[in-house]
Structure formats: structure tokens, C-alpha cells
Amino acid sequence: MKKIIYRFLLAIISSASFVACSDFLDRDPDKILSNEQIFSEEIMIKSVIANFYGRINWGQHVRDYEQYIYIDEACSSRENPDQTKDFGNGHWRVYDYGLIREINLFLKDLRATEVLSDTEKKQYEAEVRFIRAWTYFNMCRSMGGMPIVGDVIFDYKPGMDVTTLQYSRSTEAELYDYIIKECEEIAPMMSDAPTVNGARANRWTAQMLRARAAIYAGSIAKYNSLITPQITTEGAEVGIAADKANGYYQIALAASQEVIKSGKYTLQDARSDKGVNFYEAVTVKDNNTEIIWSQDNKYPGYAHEFTTGNSPFSHKEDIDANNIVPVLNLVEDFEYKTQRNGSLKLRDDNGEYIYYDNAKDVFADKDARLYGTVIYPGSVYKGKEVYYQSGQKYMEDGVWKNRIGARGSVDSEGDILTAENGPIRDNTNFTNKSGFNIRKFIDETPASGTRGRGSEVWFTRFRFSEALLIAAEANMELGNAADAITQINKVRARGGIQDLTSIDLEDIVRERRVEFAYENHRYWDLKRWRKAHTVWNGEDGNPKAKMYALFPYKIKDATHPQNGKWVFDKQAAHMAPYPRYFQYRNYYNFIDQSWINNNPKLVKNPYQ
């Protein structure tokens, strides 16, 4: 008899979301169960689905925060500079037919079980098919078209013809079509009510995946045709014909509008302080109206150490701090309320410093979402100012000079020389090297920054604002500018910044950049728009490819009229000495040779 083998992990939060009683958490985490045992009671069926949910965390997320340093959102702030320059041939590649096989085994027996009612079976089937579609989506966006096995369960028996187990790659369009069709079919089978903490998929999660898959396919169809050379294979395993673009944009618009019109979710915009509001909209679970689907976390058993590892040194609750920190590149992409150029005002037209009474004043009138995303000089975290100071400045012979010290040092008069939060340019561990800390996904709950407890903050996968921005992008591409402007301005209004009166792709690019920072969008967005090789072109002279830091200095010079004021230096980030270099070969991950050895029908991707 076939057996489904699942190792029930105590560290799967979805189990807590599925299972009301705690008995399951007392089970042997390594127990191997037969089909009969799994399908003997609903609690076991739910636990298997929980296991599936716990295995689909790919790319950037809070449980593996080192993944954030590879693109222009953050850099390492540990001991030695990060030597990353290129992107690997397998970077964020997903290839998990083992999970798909287990899902197919589970679906076969789920459909046959008599433990559940037909209604319950449809709901669970839809959830599991959604997880399978999400798995295919992650494979497709990393490698293009891959074999679609449907519900087939592959079983090898000695002596059998192995070619029957070997499937060719689908085209990229076929795989996106499959994902879209699956979502269309399962959405009516699913609950339309928001789930607890967005931990489980529902009808609107399926519609969001349908919308995201379609907007990806549409942009690949359009923008791949506009670059030279186009990235394609002879069998269209990668690359989508340009004439398919509008069809995909129409699907993306229809699916996102389903979510928008449902009334089940809204932009969270209740607080008068828009910066705090954005932080809470993304990070705080209580009374959240925006999160559609998340990777939820729970203490005990499934907390994480994102807060432990990345809090400011002055606010840390354990030995860790500042493992990764934001870069100035991201900060400057947040606009000002009435000015679209978000570059910080550090120097005047003559190249002279601009002086500020308080360090935070340089960020005045910025898009409020910056406050909810990044801790910057002078901002408040856990009710206390986060104080950054790289050193003191003084004038000597008409030239500005610096006095600097070790982290937390003071001068002979007891004035701060270099703050405990830095930033500094050296290889001291746990020390800030960029002048910023991450706020998004950082937990303000007491003890959440300790190794013993950890944080329950979720990692968001689908939010209502994405539905609006997908609709805006699809409308823009379809020529419906007025609707696109209305939708993007709803998102911008939450940041307190000016409305747009016209719209193009660059507006979409920038809006998604700041709205979804640290949410695993930026890398995939630049790939689908075929912009990654121009943004991250590996050139030192390209300010988008090079990482930057912001060093705040306080003037201490009794003879200078600006004594006691603040100035800032923009510097190349010490911890990211090389500009990021994304090459044509990185648009699609390589097909591993071992996979080809097992299945010679798998053709290689371009540039292999």
C-alpha cells in the first residue's frame, strides 16, 4: 500500500491556525503515518495541509533575513564587507516536484475519504491545489516553463520504462495559463471570509495569485519583445509572444477587481499618523483590514528572530543587532509630499552643506511610508528616539574635518563622538554601517527581540494594496489611464504624497518599490519588466547598482556659526563594495544538470 510520509514539525504555525485543540502539538514530530492514519480523522488531514503551508517559503522572508542583502534594499552590517557582486545561476530557484507529488497523493486520498463532507473536501482540495499552484508559480518565475504533471502520481517500479515518467517542459505561457486556470477553478470552492491572520488561502488569495500570475505573464510578453536580444528558447520554454500581453493584462485586471470589489479587505488607513499607520498595516495583526495571505508566526514553536537580529543596537534585547540594514538607495526612492525627487537635501546648489537643527529634519515631508519601513536618524522606536551620529565635524583652514571614535564613544567633554548606533566604517560586529535600521516586520512586543522568545510578526504575501497596484498597472498597459491613475493614487494617498495626474511604467515601478520594500517583490518585478540588467548593470558609476549609506555628523566647533547643527555625508556603503551585476543569464535560472540526467527531455535555459 502506498504511504504518504509527512514529518510533522512542531515549528509549523499553520497547525495552530488549523487545529483548535493543542493535542496535535504533543504528537511525535517525526512520526511517519500511513494513509489510513492520516485520513482517519479531520485533525490529521488539517495537519498535513499545515505541513504543506510550512514548506512554501521561498525568496526573501523574515526567517532567512540574509536574503535581503542581494538587491538594492539592504546590505550586510556584520563584521566584514559582503563580497557579492553577481547573481548566481540558481539564485532563488524553486524546483520542488517532491512537494507536488505529495500534494497529488494527498488529493487522491482526500477525494476518496469518507471522514469529511463533500463541502469540507472541496474546501481542503481547493487549498491544497492553491499551494500547488503557488509552487508552480515560484518555479515559473524563476525558470520559465516547467513540466506540468497535473494530478499524476509518479511511481517507479524496477524494470518499467522510465520514459513514461519523463515529461517535457511546458512553454512559459502554458505554465502561467495553468496557474491562472487552477486559480479560476478553485476560487469558487473556497471560503470568501478572511482567515485568521491570513494564514490560510481563501477565495481572494486565489484571485490574487491569478492576478499576479497574469500581470507577470503580460509584462514578460510585452517587455521581453522590446529588448535586444530577446530571451527565448526554440520551444518557447522561456519567452511569451508579444501578442499575448493584452490578454494577460485583461485577466490581471479582472482578477484584481474581483478582490477590490469584494469589500472583504481595505487599505488600512485609520490612524492620523500615516507613518505609524503604514507600519501597523503591514506588521500588526490586530484589527488588520489589509493582509489577504501571510506566512503567519506564533510563539511558542514558530517564532522567528528577525527582530532579534536586526534591531538598532540601542534598542536590542539580546546580543544581536544590525545584521542587515537598509541602504540609502531605498530611502531616496520615497518621494517628498509635494516633490517627486526623493533625493535627500544634503547640499545646496553650490555644493555646501545644508544645516539641520535636528537630525530627523532632513526627512521632513517625506512619504509617510518611509517611517513605516525604515528607522532613520531621529525617528522613534518603542517610544524612544533612535540616535545615530557618525562623528563630529569641525572647520580647519576652511575645510571640514571629522572627529570619530568607536561605537558609543564620547569626547573629553562628555559629548557624543560616535553613537552606539553609529553608523561607522569598520568591521565591528553588530554595528550599524548604513545609518538606518529596518522597521517593517520589526516587532515592538517586549521580549520579541530575544533569542529565547522571538517574534510573532507575520510575513505578508498578498495585501490589498497589491490588488490596487495590479489593477493600476493592467489599466495603464491597456490604455485606461484615468482608471490607472485613480487606483495608484489610492495607494499614494496613504503615504500622504501628491496625486499623479499622468501615469507610465516608471510610476508603477517606483510605487511598487516603496510600497512593497522587503516583501519579496522588487527582484521579480525588475525581472518581469526586463529592467534588472539596466538597473543592476555592475558599473561603479551607476548609482542604482552601487549601494550607499548616510552618515550623520553633529557640528562641534564653537567658532562656526552653525555649531550644534547637523550635516550629512552620502557615502558608498562600506559593507557592499561592489555594484550589483545582473546579467542576461540571470533572467532565468539554469536547469540543473542532475535534473537533465534524470529527465533528458528537459531543455536548458538560455546562456547555459
N, C-alpha and C positions, 0 to 999 in steps of 0.2 A: 504494500500500500504506500502511495506517495505520502510524504510528510512535508508540512511547511515548518521550516525551522526559523524561529524568531528568538533572539536573545532579548528578554525583557529587561530593559535598562531602568534602574531606579532613577536615572537622570533624564527622564522624558517628561517634561511638564505637561504635555498633552494628555498624559494619563490622568493627571489631576483634573484636567478640564473635562475629560470624558467620564470619569468614574467618581460617583458621589461619595462612596464609602472608601475607607483607607485600607481595606483588607488587601487589595491588589498590591499595594506598595510593600506589603510584608512577604510577598512571594519571592522565591529564589530568583534572583536576577538572571541567572544563567541556565534556567530550566528549559529543556527542549521538549516541546509539546507536539503531540500528534494532531491530525485534523479533527479527530473525534473530540479531543480535549478542548481544542480552540473553539469549535462550533457547538459545544455543549451548553454554553451559557453566554448571554449577551455581553457580560462584563469582559469576557475573554476576547470576544470579537472586537469590542471597543479598544481593548489594549493593543491588539495587533495594529489597528488603524493608527493608534497613538504612536506606535513604533515607526510606522511609515512617516508620519509627520516629523518625527525626530531625526530623519535621515536625509532631509532635503535642504540643508543649509549650505549653499554654495556661493562663492564670491565673497564680497565684503559683508561682514556682520560682526556683532559685538562679541561673539565668542572667540573670534580669531582676529584681534584688532591690528595685528601686524599687516594684514592685508590692505590696510588703508594707506600705507606709505608709497604704493606703487604709482599712484596718479596724483594729480595736482590738487589734492585736498589736505594732505598731511605729510609730515616727514617724521622719521625716527628721532627720538630725543634721548636715546640711550648713551652708551659710553663712546662708541666710535662712529664716524660717519658711515652712512649707508652707501655701498658701492653700486647700487642698482643704476643701470642706465637703460638697457634693452628690456624688452618684454620677451619672456620665454615662449617657446613653441607650444607649450602646454599650459600657458598661464590661464587659470580659472576655467580649465577644460572640464567638462562633465561628460562622463561615459559610464552609465550605470544600468546595463541590461540585467544585472543581477537583481536590482530592486524591481525592475519591470517584470521579471519572471515571477518574483514573489507576489507582486500585485496580481498578476494574471492567475496564479494558483489560488490566491485568496478569493478573487472574483468568482472563479469557477465554483468553489465550495460555498461561497456566500449565496449565490443564486439558487443553490440546491438545499440550503439549510431549512429546517422547519422550526428552528428556535425563534425566528423573527417573523413578524407580519410582513406582507408584501410592501406596505408603506415604509417600514423600517429598512427592509432590504434595499429598496430604491434609494433611500437617503444615504445609506452607507456605501452602496455601489457608486453613487454619484461622487461622494467624497473621495473614494479611492481612485476613481477614474480621473478626478481632478488632479490628484497627486501624480498620477501617471502622466497627464498632460503637462503638468508643471515640470516634470523630469525631462520630457521630450523638448519642452521649450528651452530649458537650460542647455540641453545638448545642441539644439539647433542654433542658438545664438552664439555658441562657442565654435561649432564645427560645420554648420550648414546642414544639408540634408543627410539624415542617417536612416538606417533600416527601420521601417515601421512594421512591428510584428503583430499589431492588433491584440487579440486575446489569445494568440497562440502560445502554448507552453512547450518549450523545447525539452525533450528528454532523450539523452543519448543512451543507446544500448550497444554493447560490443558487437561489432560486425555490421552495423547498419550503415547505410550510405550517408556519410556526413554532409554531402552536398545539399541534402534536404534541410539541413539546419543553417545553411548559409544564405543569407538574404543580401541582396544588393542595396546600396544606398538609395534612398529616395532623392528626388530633387529637393532643393531648399524650399521651393514653393509648395511642393506636396506635403512636406512636413509641417510647414506653417498652416496649410489647409487642414491637415489632420487635427492639429491642436485647436484650431478655430471651430471645426465641426464637433469635436468632442465637447467643447465648452457649450456650444449651442444645444447639444443633445442633453447634457446633464443639468443645465441650469434649471429647467422646469421641474426636475426631480428633487431639487434641493430646497431647504427652508429659506424663506425670504427674510427671516428675522436675524438681526445682528447676533453673532455668537459672543460668548463670554471672552472679553479681551481680544476678540478677533482671532482666537486660536484655531478655530475650525473653519473650513471653507463653507460658504453658503452660496445662494444664487448669485449674489453680487460679486463674490470672489471669482466665480466662473466667468461672469461678464467682464470683469476687469482683466482676466487673463486673455479672454477673447479679444478685448480691445488692445491690450499690449502686444499680443502676437501680431495682430493686423497692422498696427502702426509700425512695428518693426519691419514686417514684410513690405509694406508700402514704401517706407523710406529706403530700404535696400533696393527695391525695384527702381525707384526714381534716381537715387543718388549714385548707385553703382554705375549707372549708364552715363553719368556725367563726368567720371574720372577717366584718365588715360594712364595706363591701360585699365580696362575693366577687369574685375576679379571674377573669373568664371572657370568652370570646367566644361569639358566637351559634353558631358551628360547632364549639365545644369545642377550637379550636386551642390554647387555654390553659385550664387548669382540668380537673380529673378528678372524676367523680361520686363522692360520698362512699361509696356502696355498694360501690365497688371496693377500698376501703382494705384490708380484711381479706385479700382475695385476694392483693394485693401483699405484705402482711406475711408471709403464708404462704410465698410464693415466696422472699422475702428470708431467712426462717428456714431453709428447706430448702437454699438455695444456700450460706449461710454455714456451716451444719452440715456440708455436704459438705467444705468446706475444713478445718474443725475436726477432723472425724473421720478425715481422710486420713492424719494423722500425719506429713505432709511438712514442716510448719512448727510451731514452738512459740514462745511468748513467751520472749524471751531474758532470762534471769534468773539467770545463773550467778555473777556477781560478788557478793561480800559487800557492797561499797559500791554501794548501789542507785542513787545519783546517777550514778556513773561507768557503771554497768550500763546505765541508760537512754540515756545519751549514745552508748554503743557500739552499743546495739541499733538505733539509728536511723541512726547516722553511719558506723560502722566496718564494712567489708565482710568482713574476715577472720572465718571461723567464724560467720558470721551465720545464725541459725536463723529469723529473723522476716520478712525482706523477701521479698515474693512478686513484686513488679514494681517496677522503678525506672527512672528516666532515668539511665542509667549515664554516667560520665565517665572520661576516660583521658588521661593525658599521655604523649607529646605529641599534639597535634592536636585534642583535645576536652576540655581542662581549662577551668575557669571561675574567676572572680575574686570569688566570694562571700566567701572568707576574706580576700583582699586588701583588699576594700572595707570590711569590717565587723569587723575585729579591733580590740581595745582599743588605744588609742594607745601604751600602754606595751609592747605586745607586737607591734606592727606590723613587717612585714618590708620594706615599701616606703613610698612617701609617703602612701598612702591609709590611712584608718581611719574608723570611726564613721559611715559613710554612712547607715545606718539602725540604730536601736537599739530595744530593747523598751520598752514603756510599762508603768507600774505597774499599770494595769488588768489585764493578763495575769498579772503576778506575784501579785496578790492573789486571783486565782481558783484558785491552787493551795492546797489545804487544808493545815491542820496535821495531824499524825499522829492526834491524838485530838480535833480540833475542826474542824468543817466550815467555819466562818467563817475565810477565809484572809486577812482584812484584817491588815496588819502592825500590831503593837502599838507604836505611836509615842507615844501619850499615855495617861495614866491617866483615871479617871472624872472627875477634877477639871480636866482639860484641861492638866495639867502633863506635861512631857517624861518619858518613860521612858528611863532611862540604861543604856547598854550598855558593858561593858568592852572589847568588840571589835565592829567594825562588822558582822561576819558573824553575831553573836549574835541579831540581830533576825530572822534567817531560820532559827533553830534549830527543829528538829522540823517543818519544812515537808515536804510531799510531795516525795520524793526526785527526782521527775521535773522539779522546778523546777531543780535543779542541772544536770540533763542538757539543759535547754532554754535557760537564761539564765545569763549570768555576772553575779553580783551582788556587792556590796561584800564584800571579804574572801575570796571564793572563789578557787580556784586554776585557772589555765590554763597549759598547757605547763610544769607543775611550779613555777610562780611565782605568788604572790598578785597579784591584780588590785586595785590600791589606788585607791579612789575617796574624794575629800574635796572638798566644795564650798567649805569655808572653815573658819574658827574661830568659836566662839561665846564670848561673854563677857557678864557681867551688869553693867548700868549702871543705877543708880537703880531696881533691881528689875525691869528689863526686859532681855530677851535681845537682844543686838546681834550683828551679823555682821562679821567681817573677811574679805574676799575679795580675790583677786588674779587675775592672768592664769593661763592654763593652765601648770602646772609651777612656780608661784611659791612662794617661801619668805619668812618674816618676817625681821626684823632679827636674830633669834637662830638663824636657820637651820632653824626648824621649818616643816614644810609648811603653806602657806597654802591654796593650791588645787592639788590633784594634777594631774599631767599627764593623768589620765583624767577630770578634772572630777568631777562634772558642773558646767557653768556655764550662765548665761542670757545668751548673746550670740550674735553671728553669725560667730564664728570657725570656719573650715572645719576638718574632720577632728576636731572636738572633741565629746566626749560631752555630750549635752543632757538625758539622762533618768536617769542613774545606773545603767544596765545595758548589757550587751552581749549579743548573741545567742551562744549556744553550739551549739545544734543546727545541724548542717551546716557548722560551722566546723572546719577541718582542722588537726590538730596536727602534721602531717608537715612537717619542715623544708623551707623554701622554697616551701611551698604558698601562702603569703601574698604572693608576689612577682608582679609583672605578667608577668615572663618565663616563669614556670613555671605558676602557677595550681594549682588543687586538683582532685583526682580524686573527691572525695566525691560520692556519688550524690544524687539527689532521689527520695525514696520516693513511690510512687503507691499501692501496696497493701501493707499489713502484716497480720500475723496478728492483732494486737490489734483491727484493724478488723473482722475476721470475728467476734470475740467481742462487740464492741460493737454490730454489726448484729444478731447473734443476740439480744443482751440487749434491744435496742430493739424488735425484732419480737415477742419473747416478752412484753415489757411491754405492747405495744399489743394483743396477742391475749389478754391476761389471764393469762398464765403467769408470775406474779410470782416464784415460787420459782426457776424456771429463769433468769429475767432477773437476779435478784439473784446467783445463783451465777456467771453469766458476767461481770457487771460487776465483781464482787469479785475475780475472777482478774486483771483489769487493774489494779485499785486496789492489790492486794497487792504488785505490783511497785514501786509508789511508797511502800510501807511505811505506808500510811494505813489507818484503821479500815474494817472491813467495813460495808456497808449492811445494814440489816435490813428496809427497805422501799424501793420504787423508784417514781419517776414520771418524767415527761418532763424536768423540771428537772434530775434526776440525770443523765440521758443527755446533756442539753445541756452541762452542766458537765464531765462526764467527757471528752467528745469535744473540748471546748475546750482542756483541758490536755494531753490525750494527743496531739493532732494539731496543736498550735501550729506555724505556719509550713509546714504540709503541704497547704495549699490545700483546707481543709475548712470553716473557720469561716463564710466568706461564704455558701457554698452551703447549709450546714446551717441557718443562720438564715433563708434564703430558703424552703427547703422546709417548715420549721415555721411559716412566716408570722410570724416574730418580728422580722425585720430592722427593720421600721418602728417597732417599740416600743423595741428596744434602741438603735438609732441614730436617735433622733427629732429631732435637730437642736437640742435645748434645752440651754442652758448649765447649767441646774440638774440635768441628768440625768448622774450620774457614770459611766454606761455609754457615753454618747455623747461625753463630754468625755475627752480624753487627759490622763494625769497622769504626773509624774516624781517621783523620790525623791532628795532632796538630803541627803547625809550631812555632818554637821559634828562636828568634834572640839572639845571644850571646852578653851579655854586661858584660864584665869582662876585665878590662884594663890589668890585669896580665896574661891573657891567649893568646897564640899565634894565636888563631882563633877568636879573638874578632871581632865582627861585622858580622860574618858569620851566616849562617842558619843551623839548625838541625831540625829533625822531629821525633815526637813520634807517633807510631801507638797505638791506644787505643781502647778498646771496646766502642762502641757507647753508650754514656750516655742515649740517648733517646730510645734505643732499647735494654733493659737489657736482654731480653730472646731470645735464639736462635729460629729460625723458625722451627716449627714441623709439617710436612706434613705426614699424616698417610694414610694407605691403603684406608680407608673410604673416603678420600678426592679426589680420582681419579674420582669419580662420585658423583655429588651432590645427596642428598637424595630426594626422591619423597615425596612431602608434603602430610600429611595425609588428609588434606581437599580435595586435588585432588582425592585421592583414595575414599573418601566418596562419591564424585560426580560420580566417574567412577571406580567401583570395578575391572575393567579389567586391571587397571594399577598395574603392579607388582613392588615391591620395588627393590631398588638397593642394591648391596652387602653391608654388615655391618650395614644395617638399623635395 
